[in-house]
């Protein structure tokens, strides 16, 4: 499927790019890449034989061309890398072959019976649950996801397997490049307004993904996918009729959920699932549904359900600092914030030693903040104390003079317990002064905000 080329990734440290690079390395191909950041994923790539450049400039390409002069060089980029990038611009001048990461992932998927997880929310969690169940039940799956799989401490699991679970990113409209055996659409919610002009464009992208899937599984509780996407199978956590799979909750606790599982309206069993939250119940139902579609025995699924864990940065309890519990969460869309706050309130309700819900939120992308400003203000104001840090631009230029102080001022009208603090370095310095013993602290965002735990531990 792959030529013995050399693959060079510009922006290698990203969760999606690093996963693909690791797969190529494990397939015996030569890989290099550049990134201005450092992280554990780059270390893992280096440990597997990859060449890492910690700058993005023209010399990287000259060195690679010299070292691999007997190979054709393929440059791999994500949508986060544009022509203003000096390294990419030099590759264009040199007439090197340039591929989008989605093209490489699509090629990888074609060498497996692939299961592609798409949707606006919950992709990483669903992919993690699905990978875990298939692997424990069959020992016959690989996986490439957008988060760290807790059982494998990596964002990939690659072996000589029948199945591949792949998380599909819709943010740049590349969903149409994939042709999976089984496609899953968790939900459809307007986002990525830096790429899509309106919800209709986003729906069209998911429709293309669905039509390219040999089999399609969708969430019947999502009104958009229910009315706009035609699928072979449907799941629900709200009803048991007219759906193929259902999970109806009976009890929510901070550490687990009890629910009744149905197939074709028939009650199968009652489950105790070691994952809290109604949004996670839907993700787990999707994972179980996909397992059943590929004929995994229900008894085997039930046997292994207790092994499920959330991926890193999804309501991820990092630990405690002087009586303050700290949770990392990737939520960066208003609806994700809403779901995470609801789960946090359940957590607080069941514990006597937690007095206050604190959110430290790093807004992600100016375009998203502008589009959903009122919703962000509404949801964030539901916390007892809110800290807003600088907007993580993700490469966007500043728009309409929007900044985090402006967001904090808007929240102040609804909840006066709000502060703007530049970044997590400043938060860490002031941490004991601005938080209290008994706080549950949600550190939320999709940028570089999740360094807070290490900053606090280094003090």
C-alpha positions in Angstrom: 0.0 0.0 0.0 2.9 2.4 0.8 6.0 3.0 -1.3 9.3 2.9 0.5 9.4 6.7 0.4 10.6 8.9 3.2 7.7 10.7 5.0 8.4 14.1 6.5 5.7 15.6 8.7 5.5 19.4 9.2 3.8 19.9 12.6 4.6 16.4 13.7 3.7 16.9 17.4 -0.1 17.2 16.8 -2.2 14.3 18.1 -3.4 13.3 14.6 -0.1 13.8 12.8 2.0 11.9 15.5 -0.4 8.9 15.4 0.0 8.5 11.6 3.8 9.0 11.8 4.0 6.2 14.4 2.0 3.9 12.2 4.4 4.4 9.3 7.4 3.8 11.6 5.8 0.6 12.9 5.3 -0.4 9.2 9.1 -0.1 8.7 9.1 3.2 6.8 11.4 6.1 7.5 9.9 9.2 9.1 11.0 12.6 10.1 9.1 15.7 11.2 9.3 19.2 12.7 7.5 21.0 15.4 8.3 24.0 17.5 6.7 22.3 20.6 7.9 19.4 22.6 5.7 16.6 24.0 5.6 12.9 24.9 4.4 12.0 21.4 7.6 13.4 19.8 9.6 11.5 22.3 7.8 8.3 21.4 8.4 8.9 17.7 12.1 9.5 18.4 12.3 6.3 20.4 10.8 4.4 17.4 13.5 5.7 15.0 11.9 9.0 13.8 14.0 12.0 13.2 12.8 15.1 15.0 13.5 18.8 14.1 12.5 21.3 16.8 12.2 24.2 14.4 10.4 24.7 11.1 12.8 26.0 8.5 14.3 25.2 5.1 17.4 23.5 6.5 15.3 20.6 7.7 14.3 19.8 4.1 17.9 20.1 2.8 19.1 17.7 5.5 16.3 15.2 4.7 16.9 15.3 1.0 20.7 14.7 1.6 20.2 11.9 4.1 17.5 10.1 2.0 18.7 10.9 -1.5 17.8 7.4 -2.6 14.2 7.8 -1.7 11.3 9.9 -2.9 10.3 12.5 -0.2 6.6 12.8 0.7 5.7 15.9 2.8 2.7 15.4 5.1 0.8 18.4 6.5 -2.4 19.0 8.4 -4.8 21.9 7.8 -3.1 23.7 10.6 -0.1 24.3 8.4 -0.5 26.9 5.6 1.7 28.4 2.9 3.0 31.0 5.3 5.0 28.3 7.0 8.6 28.7 5.8 9.2 25.0 5.7 6.1 24.2 3.7 6.7 27.1 1.3 10.2 25.8 0.6 8.8 22.3 -0.1 6.5 23.9 -2.7 9.4 25.7 -4.3 11.3 22.4 -4.4 8.3 20.7 -6.2 8.2 18.0 -3.5 5.2 15.8 -3.2 2.8 17.2 -0.6 0.0 15.1 1.0 -2.6 16.1 3.5 -2.7 13.9 6.6 -6.1 12.7 5.7 -4.8 11.1 2.5 -2.2 9.1 4.4 -4.7 8.0 7.1 -7.1 7.0 4.3 -4.4 4.8 2.8 -3.6 3.2 6.1 -7.3 2.5 6.6 -7.6 0.6 3.3 -5.2 -2.0 4.6 -7.7 -3.0 7.3 -11.4 -3.5 7.8 -11.7 0.0 9.1 -14.2 1.4 11.6 -14.3 5.2 11.4 -15.6 7.3 14.2 -16.9 10.8 13.2 -19.1 13.4 14.7 -18.9 16.8 16.4 -18.5 15.6 20.0 -17.3 12.4 21.7 -15.2 11.0 18.9 -12.1 10.3 21.0 -14.1 8.7 23.9 -16.1 6.5 21.5 -13.0 5.5 19.7 -11.3 4.6 23.0 -14.2 2.5 24.2 -14.5 0.8 20.9 -10.8 0.0 20.6 -10.8 -1.4 24.2 -13.8 -3.7 23.6 -12.7 -5.1 20.3 -9.2 -5.6 21.5 -10.2 -7.4 24.7 -12.9 -9.5 22.9 -10.9 -10.4 19.8 -7.3 -9.3 20.1 -7.8 -8.4 16.5 -7.8 -4.6 16.2 -5.5 -1.7 15.6 -6.4 1.9 16.4 -5.5 5.6 15.6 -7.3 8.1 17.8 -7.1 11.7 18.8 -6.2 11.1 22.4 -4.2 8.8 24.7 -5.7 5.4 25.0 -5.3 4.6 28.7 -4.8 0.8 28.3 -1.9 1.4 25.8 -0.5 4.8 26.9 -0.4 5.9 23.3 -2.7 7.4 20.7 -2.2 4.3 18.5 -2.4 0.6 18.7 -0.9 -1.0 15.6 -0.5 -4.7 14.9 -1.3 -7.3 12.2 -5.0 -7.2 12.8 -8.3 -7.4 10.9 -9.9 -4.2 12.2 -8.7 -0.6 12.5 -10.6 1.9 14.6 -9.8 5.4 13.3 -11.0 8.8 14.6 -12.1 11.1 11.8 -11.6 14.8 12.0 -14.4 16.9 10.4 -12.8 20.3 11.1 -11.3 20.8 7.7 -13.9 19.0 5.4 -11.7 16.0 4.7 -14.3 13.5 5.9 -15.1 12.7 2.3 -11.6 11.2 1.8 -12.5 8.1 3.9 -14.2 4.9 2.8 -14.6 2.8 5.9 -16.3 -0.6 6.3 -18.2 0.8 9.2 -18.8 4.5 9.7 -20.1 6.0 12.9 -21.5 9.5 13.3 -21.8 10.4 17.0 -23.7 13.7 16.5 -23.8 16.8 14.4 -23.4 20.2 16.0 -22.2 23.4 14.3 -18.5 24.1 14.9 -15.3 24.9 13.1 -16.7 28.1 11.8 -13.2 29.0 10.6 -13.8 26.4 7.8 -17.6 26.0 7.5 -19.8 28.9 6.6 -23.0 27.3 8.0 -24.5 24.2 9.4 -25.6 23.0 5.9 -21.9 22.7 4.8 -21.1 20.7 7.8 -24.1 18.4 7.2 -23.0 17.9 3.6 -19.5 16.9 4.8 -21.0 14.2 7.1 -23.4 13.0 4.3 -20.4 12.4 2.1 -18.7 10.4 4.8 -21.9 8.4 5.3 -22.3 7.7 1.6 -18.7 6.5 1.5 -19.2 4.1 4.4 -20.2 0.5 3.5 -22.3 0.4 6.7 -23.3 3.5 8.7 -24.3 3.8 12.3 -25.8 7.0 13.7 -27.2 8.5 16.9 -31.0 8.7 16.7 -31.1 11.2 19.6 -29.4 13.8 17.5 -32.1 15.6 15.6 -29.8 16.6 12.7 -28.4 13.2 12.0 -31.9 11.6 12.5 -33.5 13.9 9.9 -30.6 14.6 7.5 -28.4 11.4 7.4 -29.6 8.0 6.1 -28.0 5.1 8.0 -28.2 1.3 8.3 -28.2 1.2 12.1 -29.3 3.6 14.8 -28.7 3.8 18.6 -30.4 5.8 21.3 -30.2 6.5 25.1 -33.7 8.0 25.2 -35.9 5.3 23.6 -36.0 1.6 22.7 -38.4 1.6 19.8 -37.5 2.1 16.2 -33.8 1.9 16.9 -31.4 -1.1 16.7 -29.5 -0.5 19.9 -30.5 1.4 23.1 -29.2 2.1 26.6 -31.7 3.5 29.1 -30.1 5.0 32.2 -31.4 3.9 35.7 -28.8 5.5 38.0 -25.9 8.0 37.6 -23.1 8.1 40.0 -19.7 9.9 40.0 -17.8 6.7 39.2 -20.3 4.6 37.3 -23.7 4.5 35.4 -26.3 1.8 35.6 -28.4 1.3 32.5 -30.6 -1.2 30.7 -29.3 -2.4 27.3 -31.7 -3.2 24.4 -31.4 -4.6 20.9 -34.3 -4.1 18.5 -36.5 -3.1 21.4 -35.8 -6.3 23.4 -34.3 -6.0 26.8 -31.0 -7.8 26.9 -29.4 -7.0 30.3 -28.7 -4.4 33.0 -25.2 -3.0 32.9 -23.0 -1.3 35.5 -20.7 0.9 33.4 -17.5 2.3 35.1 -17.8 5.6 33.3 -20.0 8.5 34.5 -22.1 11.0 32.6 -25.0 10.9 30.2 -22.9 12.0 27.2 -20.5 9.1 27.9 -23.5 6.7 28.1 -24.2 7.6 24.4 -20.6 7.1 23.4 -20.5 3.7 25.1 -23.8 2.7 23.4 -22.2 3.6 20.1 -19.2 1.5 20.9 -21.3 -1.5 21.9 -23.5 -1.1 18.9 -20.4 -1.2 16.6 -19.2 -4.3 18.3 -22.5 -6.0 17.8 -22.6 -5.0 14.1 -19.3 -6.8 13.5 -20.7 -9.8 15.3 -18.8 -9.7 18.7 -20.6 -11.8 21.2 -22.7 -9.9 23.7 -21.4 -12.0 26.6 -17.8 -11.1 25.7 -18.8 -7.4 25.6 -20.4 -7.7 29.1 -17.4 -9.5 30.4 -15.1 -6.7 29.4 -17.3 -3.7 30.0 -15.6 -3.1 33.4 -12.3 -2.4 31.7 -13.5 0.7 30.0 -11.7 4.0 30.8 -12.0 7.5 29.5 -9.1 8.7 27.4 -6.7 11.3 28.8 -8.0 14.9 29.1 -11.7 13.7 29.2 -12.8 14.4 32.8 -9.3 13.2 33.7 -8.7 13.5 37.5 -5.1 14.5 37.7 -4.8 14.6 41.5 -5.1 16.9 44.5 -3.1 20.0 45.6 -3.7 20.9 49.3 -7.3 19.7 49.2 -8.1 21.0 45.7 -9.0 18.3 43.2 -7.9 19.1 39.6 -9.6 17.6 36.5 -8.4 18.1 32.9 -11.0 18.2 30.3 -10.8 18.8 26.5 -14.1 20.6 26.3 -13.9 23.8 24.1 -17.4 24.0 22.6 -20.3 25.4 24.7 -22.2 22.1 24.5 -19.1 20.2 25.7 -18.7 22.6 28.6 -22.4 22.2 29.5 -22.0 18.3 29.6 -18.8 18.5 31.7 -20.3 20.9 34.2 -23.3 18.6 34.6 -21.0 15.7 35.3 -18.9 17.9 37.8 -22.1 18.8 39.6 -22.9 15.1 40.0 -19.4 14.6 41.3 -19.8 17.4 43.9 -23.3 16.3 44.9 -22.1 12.9 46.0 -19.1 14.2 48.1 -19.2 16.1 51.3 -15.6 17.4 51.1 -16.1 19.4 47.9 -17.6 22.9 48.3 -17.1 24.8 45.0 -16.9 24.2 41.3 -14.1 26.2 39.7 -13.4 26.4 36.0 -10.2 27.5 34.4 -11.0 27.9 30.7 -8.7 28.6 27.8 -10.9 29.7 24.8 -9.9 28.0 21.6 -9.9 30.0 18.3 -11.2 33.5 17.8 -13.7 32.3 15.2 -15.3 29.9 17.7 -15.4 32.5 20.5 -17.1 35.0 18.2 -19.6 32.6 16.8 -20.6 31.1 20.2 -19.9 34.0 22.6 -23.3 34.1 24.2 -23.4 30.3 24.7 -19.9 30.3 26.2 -21.0 33.1 28.6 -24.2 31.2 29.6 -22.5 27.9 30.2 -19.3 29.1 31.9 -21.3 31.4 34.3 -22.8 28.2 35.8 -19.6 27.5 37.7 -19.1 29.0 41.2 -15.8 30.6 40.2 -14.5 31.2 36.7 -11.0 31.9 35.5 -10.6 32.9 31.8 -7.1 32.7 30.3 -5.9 34.1 27.0 -7.5 32.8 23.8 -5.5 30.0 22.1 -5.5 31.2 18.5 -4.6 27.9 16.8 -3.0 30.0 14.1 -5.9 32.4 13.6 -5.5 36.1 13.4 -7.2 38.1 16.1 -10.8 39.0 15.0 -13.1 41.9 16.0 -10.8 42.9 19.0 -12.2 39.9 20.9 -10.1 39.0 23.9 -10.4 37.0 27.1 -10.9 40.1 29.3 -14.0 40.9 27.2 -15.3 37.4 27.8 -14.7 37.8 31.5 -16.5 41.1 31.6 -19.5 39.6 29.9 -19.6 36.7 32.3 -19.4 39.2 35.2 -22.9 40.4 34.3 -24.2 36.9 35.2 -21.7 35.8 37.8 -19.4 38.2 39.6 -17.0 35.5 40.6 -14.9 35.6 37.5 -11.3 36.7 36.8 -9.1 37.1 33.7 -5.6 35.7 34.2 -3.2 35.7 31.3 -2.1 32.0 31.2 -1.6 28.9 33.3 1.9 30.1 34.4 0.2 33.0 36.1 -2.6 30.7 37.4 0.0 28.4 38.9 1.8 31.4 40.6 -1.5 32.6 42.2 -3.1 29.2 42.6 -3.3 29.0 46.4 -4.6 32.6 46.6 -7.4 32.3 44.1 -8.6 28.7 45.0 -9.8 27.2 48.2 -9.5 23.9 50.0 -12.5 21.8 48.9 -12.6 23.2 45.3 -13.2 20.9 42.3 -11.3 22.6 39.5 -12.0 21.9 35.9 -9.1 22.9 33.7 -10.7 23.1 30.3 -9.7 23.7 26.7 -8.2 22.3 23.5 -5.0 24.4 23.4 -1.9 24.2 25.6 -3.7 24.7 28.9 -3.2 21.1 30.2 0.3 22.0 31.5 -1.2 23.3 34.7 -0.8 20.0 36.6 2.9 19.8 35.8 3.4 23.5 36.7 1.8 23.0 40.1 3.9 19.9 40.8 7.1 21.7 39.8 6.6 24.4 42.5 
